[in-house]
């Protein structure tokens, strides 16, 4: 498969030796490195994309850049041409577009362009940022309409999915785009190839794959498999596909599909929709919105067509039965292995048959009875009621059994013959249907809507008399004459099944004259009309639609018209000819005497389409081109060892059955469409369906950022990364970027009070400052902040109670233990959801027990991730010398009350009393013990008391006792604590969260603490560490970025603060309870 030769069959030629080189091809593919500039999209492929406004600013920067050049642009000169003026690329250099583009970007003007755009957008400067901005400028200059009206499959006003491309070679699209760019004066003729490469590298590198066989037609099965393979490889390694060969892409298809199932599913869905549009199964929609019902239909139809293609060689490889072999098997069972069944020792006993023959007189002597000596094998194949005699002692011993012998050979033969014939007919029908469906759209419309007449090739031999002519079939091909339109435009199609092709002819069979053989003057060749036996069916091919009708894209594979043509071809082949039956039966001695058959089994095999090729296929003779035939006709890519024809016919057409068949047949890169649910992680997609995003595959491929935001399964490692980023670049947090209407999970780095996107793959800050919302602290909601809390909590609690009834609990538990598939199937679920969003999803009415099981597990994991998230942020903010005690109410809630907003108010006041009495360690230990042993009576009482305390202290007016709180920033709080000459504790509140900080003296030495119920406790022994730590925690650190503060004054966030006074009358009713939380360790 390493070479693709141009041949008349236009397919991938594969030899036996290539079979042993598949691993070698894979290794070659692995060595292919992406282009140095990846997919040449630059800033347009960033994980956090440029907004529409930023793209407009890019073009404005380009305008200013061009205005500042010394050269005056000519009418046919765009940005690409202007960059090539200073040091023009030679013609040879332009033949390598990737290298040429790299040269232009690295040149003086390329770097100046990138710097100009970066400066204009106030982008963060890195070692690659100038290149990224220069590439974005080139892309948008070529395709400015995509800024506000981006359409999938459309580049620079050129429709990649144009009807003109359907059924045409994929390899031809590049030149068509090049011609379009010249025609629309986007590029001049010299640079148009470079412009086409630049656009396709970003949007559709499929069309840049090297050595594309011309048999890969747009909309065909080979195109489908190649398209999905290219998309999945490109998502993993942008810029790689354009440097790969067809063979390399196909052999890597399976492994690429396993890298990221979500990317593969999305690529399959997008390609499936394009396939459905081509084949008339769904209309193309400008908004890209497709319902689940539409997707299900497409999936079913695609898999059915795949099953048909798999069955076709199986059906066509059906072997006719042999009466001789049927008889031989029966005799072996009846008489044993070494019985003389093929010795001519049996003779018709005339004494038994004479009276019967006499009664039928006069009868020709030739058929009065079997003449001569016959074998036992002959006798078993005869249907006559003849009696036999013999002088052979061994045979004579069983002569009575022989004369009573009835192996039902003819009945078995007839049954198997009919089945084989039906298989061959069906295989032929499927092939014709497939060939018609792969034609260009204009031809499909002609065949679907035109008036059709059939013609057969004939050989005409002159007789002895002047008017005598003997006409016989010239070959097995069939001609379709099609009239279409008001002007009765004629198109002629020639179906050559052995070549696996339908081609157009220029000669109208109506006016075609016979051609005399140059070797035998008495023989001539011509065409004659072929009429269907069923006139009613034939009438359906005569109707011509009105010219005023608009034609929908025909469902050419399954339409009634296509099926009629397929049936007509079978009828034309005359499979039911008596000659075929006789040739297949196998001749007995008696048959030879009565019948003289000039046609042999060889004739039969030659009559059957594909038969000789299939025989070679089965026997392993691949060098004669048999494999080419199947690749060409059915769109399968094999390594020369396909076993399709050896397989049993597919009955079940499930995805699993099809996958097994493809594997057994050793077919490379072919896809079965399974469950289509790739959109759950994409924002803005319609419920229950799909809305295709322009760069959907690449968007999903970048969703690794979401794993950092959600921290699924690897929180510690993720936050080690964040900590490392923080040390190198400044405060780094996961959160959500707002880009237009999109909310995209990502990482932000805080610099000069502005958030910049961060790429964890290459450890770079990039782009301009944007709208970033760090992951927020939500737990411990104070009154008035979360208006929907009560309804959410009630709905969740009701669903949990229903799911845990004795009847439902097994399903709940099973999904809790292993319910990832169930989770991903829940409508509106996204792996990017935070804990509160998951609870809202679980609180929706009507949740099934298994859905609740999967969601509860996800919420629990999310809370554990939250716990790690917050404790790591506290660690990250605290300087050396500070003791940090990790603690998070998230862990407690995951065990005790996952739907709750938290216990921050109760825990903060409990800590205030504990710190006052120097029992803070006991409090933290008791909370964790209660969570672990919640069913223990003492733990249950502790949990209940904590909940009641939260209800009492949660409202903001209750959290802030002793009068109206003061608004204080980080430095105010630090100064207040440092200046105190006695113990002091401050209750600190944000809009949604409560915390506590304070100071006390031990042996005359002042010490300080800070407690956040979400992240833990920090103990400071020096003013310096207090200053550094609380400046971060309340000011410019990672933890502070998660708080919803009251606003900014003097550059710092403001908090609501009041001093804790343990004897306040406002705490009288809860003081004892709060004190008891740390009074003594729980005995659980």
Secondary structure, DSSP 8 states (H G I E B T S, - for coil): -------TT-S----HHHHTTHHHHHHHHHH----TTTTS-GGGG-SS---HHHHHHHHHHHHHHHHTSSS---TT--HHHHHTTTT---HHHHTSHHHHHHHHHHSHHHHHHHHHHHHHHT----TTHHHHHHHHHHHHHH-GGGTTS--TTEETTEETT-GGGBTSBGGGHHHHHHHHHHHTTSS-TTTHHHHHHHHHHHH-GGGG-BT--TT-BBTSHHHHHHHHHHHHHHHHSTTSGGG-BHHHHHHTHHHHHHH-HHHHHHHHHHHHHHHHHHTTSS---TT-EEEHHHHHHHHHHHHHHHHHHHHHHHHHT-----HHHHHHHHHHHHH-TT--TTS--EEE-HHHHHHHHHHT-S--GGGSS--SEE-HHHHHH--S---EE---HHHHTTHHHHHT----HHHHHHHHHHHHHHHHHHHHHHHHHHHHHTS-HHHHHHHHHSEEEEEEEEEEEE-SSTT-EEEEEEEEEEEEEEEETTTTEEEEEEEETTTTEEEEESS-TTT---EE-SS-TTEEEEEEEE--S-HHHHHTTT----TT-------TTT-HHHHHHHHHHHHHHTTT-HHHHHHHH---HHHHHH------HHHHHHHSTTHHHHHHHHHT--TTSHHHHHHHHH--EE-S---GGGS-------HHHHHHHHHHTTEES--------TTTTSTT--TTEEE--TTHHHHHHTTHHHHHHH-TT-HHHHHHHHHHHHHHHS-EEEEEEEETTEEEEEEEEEETTEEEEEETTTTEEES---EEEE----SS--TTS-TTHHHHHHHHHHHHHHHTSHHHHHHHHHHHHH-HHHHHHSTT--TT--HHHHHHHHTSTT--HHHHHHHHHHHHHHHHHHHHHHHHHHHHHS-TT-EEEE--HHHHHHHH-TTS---HHHHHHHHHHHHHTT-HHHHHHHHHHHHHTTTSHHHHHHHHHHHHHHHHH-SHHHHS-SSS-EEE-HHHHHHHHHH-SS-EEEEEE-SS-EEEEEEEEETTEEEEEEEETTTEEEEE-SHHHHHHHHHIIIIISTTGGGS--S-EETTEE-EEEEE--TT-GGGHHHHHHHHHTTTS----
